[in-house]
Amino acid sequence: MEGNPAMPQDCAAELLEVVPMVMRAMRAEVRGHRAPELSMPQFRALAFIGRNEGAMLSDVANFLGQSLPAASKLVEGLVVAQFAIRRQDPTDRRKISLKLSPSGEAKHQAILSHARAFLSHKVEHLGEPQRSEILSAMRSLRSIFQPCQPMEVART
């Protein structure tokens, strides 16, 4: 395709092929290096809460695609393991928000650091021009898709 114009359909086809490939590699890497005390759904919930301090149980359930009772049991496991903290809303005791505990935050940061190192290793053999192209493409994709995405949890 050198010299041929990049058609929108070509970009779409490549995205549909490559994005799932990258995500499968990331999931396999995280699965292989997550703490043994965390199931994969618990890890995903931990990461979600880490990105969305103050999230409610229903937010976690929606993110994971689980029922409220299933998500409640999963989050309870994070609380018992002292990775997450439940906070009662001072104005409405029925509302419980979630945040990571210091050990949960440390675990979350360690996993993120490992994921960044994994991806860095994957692209380190590329020359600087190729890495710049990737960075430019990712920034372009961010500018296209970020405005379309609602924040995972809009809480203050």
C-alpha positions in Angstrom: 0.0 0.0 0.0 3.0 2.3 -0.1 2.1 5.4 -2.1 -1.6 4.6 -2.1 -3.9 7.0 -0.2 -5.2 5.7 3.1 -8.9 5.2 2.7 -11.2 5.4 5.7 -12.3 1.8 5.1 -8.7 0.7 5.2 -8.2 2.5 8.5 -11.3 0.9 9.9 -10.3 -2.6 8.8 -6.9 -2.2 10.4 -8.3 -0.9 13.6 -10.7 -3.8 13.8 -7.8 -6.2 13.4 -5.2 -4.6 15.6 -7.1 -3.2 18.6 -8.4 -6.6 19.7 -5.0 -8.1 19.1 -3.4 -5.5 21.4 -6.1 -6.0 24.1 -5.8 -9.8 24.0 -2.0 -9.5 24.5 -2.6 -7.0 27.4 -5.2 -9.3 29.1 -2.9 -12.3 28.8 0.0 -10.3 30.3 -2.0 -8.9 33.1 -3.6 -12.3 33.8 -0.1 -13.8 34.0 1.2 -11.2 36.4 -1.7 -10.1 38.5 -1.6 -10.9 42.2 -2.8 -14.5 42.8 -5.3 -13.2 45.5 -7.2 -11.3 42.7 -9.5 -13.0 40.2 -9.6 -11.3 36.8 -13.0 -9.7 37.5 -11.6 -8.4 40.8 -8.6 -7.0 39.0 -10.9 -5.3 36.5 -13.0 -3.9 39.4 -9.9 -2.7 41.2 -8.7 -0.9 38.0 -12.2 0.6 37.5 -12.4 1.9 41.1 -8.8 3.2 40.7 -9.9 5.3 37.6 -13.2 6.3 39.2 -12.8 7.1 42.9 -16.3 7.5 44.4 -17.9 5.0 42.0 -21.0 3.3 43.3 -21.6 -0.4 43.4 -24.0 -0.1 40.4 -21.2 1.6 38.4 -18.9 -1.4 39.0 -21.7 -3.8 38.1 -22.4 -2.0 34.9 -18.7 -1.9 34.0 -18.3 -5.6 34.6 -21.6 -6.5 33.1 -22.7 -8.2 36.3 -25.8 -8.1 38.5 -25.7 -6.0 41.6 -25.6 -9.1 43.9 -22.6 -10.5 41.9 -20.8 -7.2 41.9 -21.5 -6.8 45.6 -19.9 -10.1 46.4 -16.9 -9.3 44.2 -16.4 -5.9 45.8 -16.8 -7.4 49.2 -13.8 -9.6 48.4 -11.8 -6.5 47.6 -12.9 -4.9 50.9 -12.1 -8.0 52.9 -8.7 -8.2 51.2 -8.2 -4.5 52.2 -7.8 -3.3 48.5 -11.0 -1.2 48.6 -12.9 0.9 51.0 -16.6 1.5 51.2 -17.7 5.0 52.2 -21.2 5.9 53.2 -22.7 9.1 51.8 -23.2 11.5 54.7 -26.5 12.8 53.2 -27.9 9.4 52.1 -26.9 6.3 54.0 -28.2 4.1 51.2 -25.5 5.4 48.9 -22.1 3.7 49.3 -19.2 4.9 47.3 -15.9 3.0 46.7 -12.3 4.0 46.7 -9.0 2.1 46.7 -7.3 1.6 50.0 -3.6 2.5 50.1 -2.7 -1.2 49.4 -5.3 -1.3 46.6 -3.8 1.9 45.1 -0.3 0.4 45.4 -1.5 -2.8 43.7 -3.3 -0.8 40.9 -0.2 1.3 40.3 2.1 -1.7 40.2 -0.1 -3.4 37.6 -0.3 -0.2 35.5 3.5 0.1 35.7 3.9 -3.5 34.6 1.5 -2.9 31.7 3.4 0.1 30.6 6.7 -1.8 30.7 5.1 -4.6 28.7 4.0 -2.2 26.0 7.3 -0.3 26.0 9.1 -3.6 25.5 6.8 -4.4 22.5 7.7 -1.2 20.7 11.3 -0.6 21.8 12.7 -2.4 18.7 10.9 0.0 16.4 12.9 3.0 15.2 12.1 6.5 16.5 10.1 7.4 13.3 7.8 4.4 13.7 7.3 5.1 17.4 6.5 8.8 16.5 3.9 7.5 13.9 2.3 5.3 16.6 2.2 8.2 19.1 0.7 10.5 16.5 -1.9 7.9 15.5 -2.9 7.3 19.1 -3.2 11.0 19.7 -5.4 11.3 16.7 -7.6 8.4 17.8 -7.9 9.9 21.3 -9.1 13.2 19.8 -11.7 11.4 17.7 -13.0 9.0 20.4 -12.5 10.7 23.7 -15.2 13.4 23.1 -17.7 10.6 22.2 -17.1 8.7 25.5 -19.0 9.6 28.6 -16.7 9.6 31.6 -16.9 6.2 33.2 -18.3 7.8 36.3 -19.1 11.5 36.6 -18.9 12.1 40.3 -17.5 15.0 42.4 
